[in-house]
Amino acid sequence: MAETHEIDAVVIGAGAVGLACARALALAGHETVVLERHGAIGTEISARNSEVIHAGIYYPEGSLKARLCVEGRERLYAYLEARKLPYRKCGKLIVATEETQFAELGGIAKRARANGVHDLRELTKREALDMEPALRVEAALLSPSTGIFDAHAYMLSLQGDFEDAGGMIAFHAKAARITREGSSFAVQVEGAEPMTLRSRIVVNAGGLWAPALATRVEGLDAAHVPTAHFAKGNYFALAGRAPFSHLVYPVPEAAGLGVHLTLDMGGQARFGPDVEWIDVPEGTEPDYAVDPSRAALFNDAIRRYWPELKDGALAPAYSGVRPKVNAPGEAAADFIVSRPETHGLPGLVNLFGIESPGLTASLAIAEMVKEMVEE
């Protein structure tokens, strides 16, 4: 018979957001366990992204994405600096390659100011070319507070903080079912060591599988569980060094920010992500293979702002999957932080649709979750 353990809090999912939430709870004095169905931290969304620290530019005014990104960016830079973790505030150029895109560029600048991003600079063609001579550009925006960092080093640090505060991560541990028992939850755990965790606080940070997990919470009305959609993003790496020192983004496209150029901490350039809507039935894993034939689409998109890209210079790198809560063709949805006063189950917080800028916003999301469950 599976053992039963009494604790204060259970966090489901050991990605960046789950680890940040667990750390915040543990530092606040809550005895906390993280359940992770894989054998290591951060193996899904958190390991398969651009590793960009976003400034908070694109998101609708008043949205959770806007507010938590701006707050999270400041928290993240301070955290990385205090712990001497690898990061670089390299800045980003958002480029208009045609005069017809000037209005959209102006709209981005206006939205950024509304979101509290006040360091954005509008650049003329000459100013942009002085910074990045290889660009094809008619005008640009410079975001000095955009950066890059080592996401895995960050997650290892969160894990260390959490464990130093008395927290524990159970790997190969799947939350199979969650029932309500009085003022607490009973979390049935399957895996290497089946058990039941009885806890007052449950945080569903299941990423791709957060909606599926929420359907297994006894007493949670289905109206509070969004339909999951999955948007795969493929990345290609550049052979050799790129002639850029800033990140380069075209004006945004539907469902994403366009095929942009990012740099890793070693200076290697990679391009992506694109948007490829896929089906991922529950109980299966996404197909992360990158189709080499997609390079032709990447070449066309990249040459709009970097015409000198050579044929054959791109190689398939990796892919990630965005946990969408909007269907193809619908407007991009905001983060959904489903709180007790919304769904009626005290102590339960469900995190749905935590795609970009979730990594940047992770510390701010964690603070919000902690305050919700402590209320």
C-alpha positions in Angstrom: 0.0 0.0 0.0 1.3 3.4 -0.9 2.5 5.6 2.0 0.8 8.8 2.9 2.9 11.9 3.8 1.6 15.2 5.2 3.3 18.3 3.8 2.4 22.0 3.3 2.7 22.3 -0.5 3.0 20.3 -3.7 4.3 21.8 -6.9 3.8 19.7 -10.0 6.5 20.3 -12.7 10.2 21.0 -12.3 10.6 23.5 -15.1 11.7 27.0 -14.5 8.3 28.2 -13.4 7.7 25.2 -11.2 11.1 25.5 -9.5 10.6 29.2 -9.0 7.3 28.7 -7.4 8.6 25.9 -5.2 11.6 28.0 -4.2 9.3 30.9 -3.2 7.1 28.6 -1.1 10.0 27.0 0.6 11.7 30.3 1.4 8.4 31.4 2.9 8.6 28.5 5.3 6.3 26.0 3.6 7.4 22.3 3.6 7.3 21.7 -0.2 7.7 18.8 -2.5 8.1 19.1 -6.3 6.8 16.2 -8.5 8.6 15.7 -11.8 7.6 12.9 -14.1 10.9 13.0 -15.9 14.3 12.1 -14.4 15.7 15.7 -14.4 14.7 19.3 -14.1 13.6 21.5 -17.0 13.5 18.9 -19.8 10.6 20.3 -21.8 9.7 24.0 -22.4 12.4 25.3 -20.2 15.2 23.4 -22.1 13.9 24.2 -25.6 13.7 27.9 -26.1 15.7 31.0 -27.2 17.1 31.7 -23.6 16.2 35.3 -24.2 15.4 37.7 -21.3 12.5 39.6 -22.7 11.9 43.3 -22.0 8.1 43.2 -22.1 7.5 45.0 -25.4 4.9 43.1 -27.4 2.1 42.1 -25.0 -1.2 43.9 -24.6 -1.4 46.7 -22.1 -2.6 45.4 -18.7 -2.1 41.7 -19.6 -0.4 39.3 -17.2 2.3 38.7 -19.8 3.1 42.4 -19.9 3.1 43.0 -16.1 4.9 39.8 -15.1 7.5 40.1 -17.9 8.5 43.6 -16.9 8.6 42.7 -13.2 10.2 39.3 -13.8 12.9 40.8 -16.0 14.1 43.0 -13.2 13.9 40.2 -10.7 15.8 37.9 -13.1 18.6 40.3 -13.8 19.1 40.9 -10.1 19.0 37.2 -9.3 21.6 36.3 -12.0 23.9 39.2 -11.0 23.7 38.3 -7.3 24.7 34.7 -8.0 27.2 35.5 -10.8 25.3 33.3 -13.2 26.0 33.6 -16.9 24.0 36.3 -18.7 24.6 39.2 -21.2 22.5 42.3 -21.7 23.2 42.4 -25.4 20.1 44.3 -26.6 17.8 43.6 -29.4 16.9 45.3 -32.7 13.3 45.0 -34.0 13.7 45.7 -37.7 11.3 47.1 -40.3 12.6 46.0 -43.7 9.9 47.9 -45.6 8.4 51.3 -45.2 5.0 49.7 -45.0 6.0 48.3 -41.6 6.7 51.7 -40.0 3.2 51.9 -38.5 3.6 48.5 -36.9 7.0 49.5 -35.5 5.4 52.6 -34.1 2.6 50.5 -32.5 5.2 48.3 -30.9 7.0 51.3 -29.4 3.7 52.7 -28.1 2.7 49.4 -26.5 6.1 49.0 -24.9 5.7 52.4 -23.2 2.3 51.5 -22.0 3.8 48.3 -20.5 6.4 50.3 -18.5 9.3 49.7 -21.0 10.8 53.2 -21.2 14.3 52.5 -22.5 13.2 51.6 -26.1 15.0 53.8 -28.8 13.7 54.5 -32.2 16.5 54.2 -34.8 16.8 55.6 -38.3 18.1 53.4 -41.1 21.5 55.0 -40.7 21.6 54.5 -36.9 20.6 50.9 -37.3 23.2 50.2 -40.0 25.9 51.8 -37.8 25.1 49.2 -35.2 24.6 46.2 -37.5 26.0 46.9 -41.0 24.9 43.5 -42.4 21.2 44.3 -41.9 18.7 45.1 -44.5 16.6 47.7 -42.6 14.6 50.9 -43.1 14.0 51.7 -39.5 14.4 49.8 -36.2 13.7 49.8 -32.5 16.5 49.2 -30.0 15.7 47.4 -26.8 18.7 47.8 -24.5 17.2 45.7 -21.7 16.8 42.5 -23.7 19.4 39.9 -23.0 20.4 36.3 -23.0 21.3 33.8 -20.3 22.1 30.2 -19.4 18.6 28.8 -18.6 20.0 25.5 -17.2 22.4 27.3 -14.9 19.5 29.4 -13.7 17.3 26.3 -13.0 20.1 24.5 -11.2 20.4 27.6 -9.0 16.7 27.6 -8.3 16.9 23.9 -7.4 19.8 24.6 -5.0 17.9 27.5 -3.3 14.8 25.3 -3.0 16.7 22.3 -1.5 18.7 24.6 0.8 15.4 25.8 2.2 14.4 22.2 2.9 12.5 21.4 -0.2 12.6 18.0 -2.1 12.2 17.0 -5.7 10.7 13.6 -6.5 11.8 12.5 -10.0 9.9 9.9 -12.1 6.9 10.9 -10.1 3.6 11.6 -11.9 0.6 13.3 -10.3 -2.1 10.8 -11.3 -5.1 12.2 -9.5 -5.9 14.9 -7.0 -8.8 14.6 -4.6 -10.2 17.0 -2.0 -10.1 15.8 1.6 -11.5 18.4 4.0 -9.4 21.5 3.8 -6.5 19.6 2.1 -5.7 17.8 -1.2 -4.6 14.2 -1.6 -2.2 13.9 -4.5 -1.9 10.4 -5.8 1.6 9.9 -7.1 2.5 7.2 -9.6 6.1 6.2 -10.5 9.2 4.7 -9.0 7.8 5.2 -5.4 3.9 5.4 -5.4 2.7 7.5 -2.6 -0.1 9.9 -1.5 0.8 13.5 -0.5 -1.7 15.3 1.6 -1.2 19.0 1.3 -3.1 22.3 1.8 -1.4 23.9 -1.3 -1.1 22.5 -4.8 0.5 24.4 -7.7 -0.1 22.9 -11.1 3.0 24.0 -13.1 2.7 21.1 -15.5 3.6 23.2 -18.7 2.4 21.3 -21.8 0.3 19.0 -19.6 -1.2 21.5 -17.1 -4.7 21.3 -18.7 -4.6 17.5 -18.8 -3.6 17.4 -15.1 -6.3 19.8 -14.1 -9.0 17.5 -15.6 -7.9 15.0 -12.9 -8.6 17.3 -10.0 -11.7 16.2 -8.2 -14.3 19.0 -7.9 -12.7 21.3 -10.4 -15.3 22.5 -12.8 -14.3 21.8 -16.4 -15.2 25.4 -17.3 -12.0 26.4 -15.5 -9.8 24.1 -17.7 -8.8 25.5 -21.1 -8.3 23.4 -24.2 -4.7 22.7 -24.8 -3.1 23.5 -28.2 0.5 22.9 -29.2 2.7 25.1 -31.4 6.0 23.6 -32.3 8.9 26.0 -32.9 11.9 24.8 -34.9 15.4 26.3 -34.6 18.3 26.2 -37.1 21.9 26.9 -36.2 24.3 29.0 -38.4 27.5 27.4 -39.5 30.3 29.9 -38.5 29.9 33.2 -36.7 27.2 35.6 -37.5 28.1 39.3 -38.2 25.8 40.5 -35.4 26.3 41.6 -31.8 22.6 42.2 -31.0 19.6 39.9 -31.3 17.6 40.7 -34.4 13.8 40.3 -34.6 11.6 41.1 -37.6 8.2 42.7 -36.8 6.0 40.0 -35.2 3.8 37.5 -37.1 0.8 35.5 -36.2 1.3 33.2 -33.2 4.9 34.2 -32.7 7.6 36.8 -33.0 8.8 35.7 -36.4 12.0 33.9 -37.3 14.5 35.9 -35.3 18.2 35.7 -34.8 19.4 35.0 -31.3 22.9 34.4 -29.8 23.9 31.9 -27.2 26.4 32.7 -24.4 29.2 31.3 -26.7 28.3 33.7 -29.5 26.7 31.0 -31.7 23.8 32.2 -33.8 20.6 30.4 -34.2 17.4 31.2 -35.9 13.8 30.5 -34.9 11.3 29.6 -33.8 8.8 29.2 -36.6 5.2 28.2 -35.9 4.1 24.6 -36.6 0.8 23.6 -35.0 0.9 19.9 -34.0 -1.3 17.4 -32.2 0.2 15.7 -29.1 -2.2 13.2 -27.6 -2.0 12.8 -23.8 0.4 10.0 -22.8 2.6 10.6 -25.8 5.6 12.9 -26.2 6.0 15.7 -28.9 8.1 14.9 -31.9 11.0 17.2 -31.4 12.8 16.3 -34.6 13.5 19.3 -36.9 12.6 18.7 -40.6 15.7 19.8 -42.6 13.4 20.8 -45.5 12.1 23.7 -43.4 15.4 25.4 -43.9 14.1 26.8 -47.2 11.3 28.7 -45.3 13.9 29.9 -42.8 16.2 31.1 -45.6 13.4 33.2 -47.2 12.4 34.7 -43.8 16.0 35.5 -42.7 17.0 37.1 -46.0 14.4 39.7 -45.6 16.6 41.3 -42.9 20.0 39.5 -43.7 20.3 39.2 -47.5 23.8 37.9 -47.3 22.8 34.6 -45.7 24.6 31.9 -47.8 22.9 28.8 -49.2 23.5 25.8 -47.0 24.5 27.8 -44.0 21.7 26.6 -41.8 21.6 23.2 -40.0 18.7 21.8 -38.0 19.3 22.5 -34.3 16.4 21.7 -32.0 12.8 22.4 -31.4 10.4 23.3 -28.6 6.7 23.3 -28.1 4.6 26.2 -26.8 1.7 25.3 -24.5 -1.0 27.4 -26.2 -4.5 28.0 -24.8 -5.6 29.6 -28.1 -6.4 27.7 -31.3 -4.7 28.4 -34.6 -6.1 31.5 -36.1 -7.2 33.0 -32.8 -5.5 35.9 -31.1 -2.6 35.0 -28.8 -4.0 34.3 -25.3 -2.7 35.7 -22.1 -1.2 33.7 -19.3 -4.0 32.0 -17.2 -3.2 32.0 -13.5 -6.3 30.2 -12.2 -6.7 31.1 -8.6 -8.8 29.8 -5.7 -11.3 32.6 -5.7 -11.9 31.9 -9.5 -12.4 28.1 -9.4 -13.5 27.7 -5.7 -10.9 25.2 -4.4 -8.8 26.9 -1.7 -5.1 26.2 -2.0 -5.0 25.3 -5.7 -3.4 27.4 -8.4 -3.4 26.2 -12.0 -0.9 27.7 -14.4 -2.1 27.5 -18.0 -0.5 28.7 -21.3 2.8 29.7 -19.7 4.7 30.1 -22.9 7.0 33.0 -23.7 7.8 35.2 -21.8 7.3 32.6 -19.0 11.0 32.0 -18.5 11.7 35.7 -18.1 8.6 36.1 -15.8 9.3 33.0 -13.7 10.3 34.8 -10.5 7.4 37.2 -10.8 5.0 34.4 -11.4 6.3 32.6 -8.3 5.8 35.6 -6.1 2.2 36.0 -7.4 1.5 32.3 -6.7 3.0 32.4 -3.2 0.8 35.4 -2.4 -2.3 33.7 -3.8 -1.9 30.5 -1.7 -1.0 32.5 1.5 -4.2 34.5 1.2 
